[in-house]
């Protein structure tokens, strides 16, 4: 794909039967636009999306590799080929930002690839919760999250996404080399962790847990059960462009996880943007 | 010029300590306050105002005594070695400190805080409206307070109300006003922060208030830049000299209980063992 812009944010969103990921992407794009009015945003989707919040809407360059899948994750490697940016920050669709993140470019610009490491709880503190990372720990894989991934057009990035592609395509074989993963479906975080391990973790990460995001899975936030989403347990408020959870201002991007929130977020940031014009 | 003006204003600001002491069946808080006041005078050079519910016989050590109605925050256990040591804890009303203090700059202390140094004096020279401890340090290094930097089921950060410095300011007034609201609506806040509503805790109230007043960003709350030196309930305390205390406790070493002794000199201490503190203070209960 030809480079159209030097830097920009990329979101991949394919709707499934249950989840409107494109709605999530619109909410995220609007929060990006609210905090960084001049930023460039590209959506990769197979939906017919016309929202002007996106500078570009692109199809998957190699088509849907998993037409019957629930998660559509195996298309992730295509982001490298679809991005119109020389330097890209990919954000997972079910996130919003709570402040400008353009200072991240300065963190990343000396690297070819940076995958985020670790995550934070609703108190904005680095979390040591391992409840959802048993497979990573069992297999000594780095604690990576694809939720925030940076790359620049480079041989390193091409190699990284080639690994991602190969690992997705050969998952049924690959998982037999892992402990306790016989029936585990492929997921992007684990594939990224394996790709990083194949290439050398230090080549695709930063030393500290930067960049980072708030992960709203229940156990990360001290909630006793996964049966109820955090939105049933915590009070949340949208105050201007920020999300406040149980009275704590969120100072990092929030991976809200409970997709039911997307419509409310989309509407909220839509109103904020409208109030600016 | 501006610095000189600011210094002049500071010099004319009144300074003092305030102690709340409401006795119950188990603990003579007033004796603790009477014992503490001369120590505060000596080490910090501060007059002491006592807030209590009944005029004590001996008030010579106090600058002022203010009578207020005591209000129970619930029942608590006072001696962790004695199952039958529960009593009402008259800890409500601390939020009125801002209104009742006669001083422009106030050090609000729990009566179980032993002042043996001039460390707290430095708080009066800071440019902060309100300060209290965010972290606690177990002086016996047995890490008994691992859980006490948080409260509630969702691990909200806890500040300690044991030592609170504040000056007349909008921020301090807001913190105490917020504490008042939290005290009044304790049930609501217990549900929000997922803690047990049965016992009112000033530590929780001030933590919630600080987070709110300082913009809902816990990291931005200014705190006393050293931990609260504390001896846990199971530390036995003797006074050897005016500012010299002996602490006896048991430490597990290679699965065996070993009796240990520590001498603490010229060091402030928050004492949780109320019966032992009572003996030192000449408690009448």
Interface residues (C-beta under 8 A of the other chain):
Chain A: X121 X122 X123 X124 X221 X222 X223 X224 X233 X234 X235 X244 X246 X247 X248 X249 X251
Chain B: X153 X154 X155 X156 X157 X192 X193 X208 X211 X212 X215 X216 X217 X218 X219
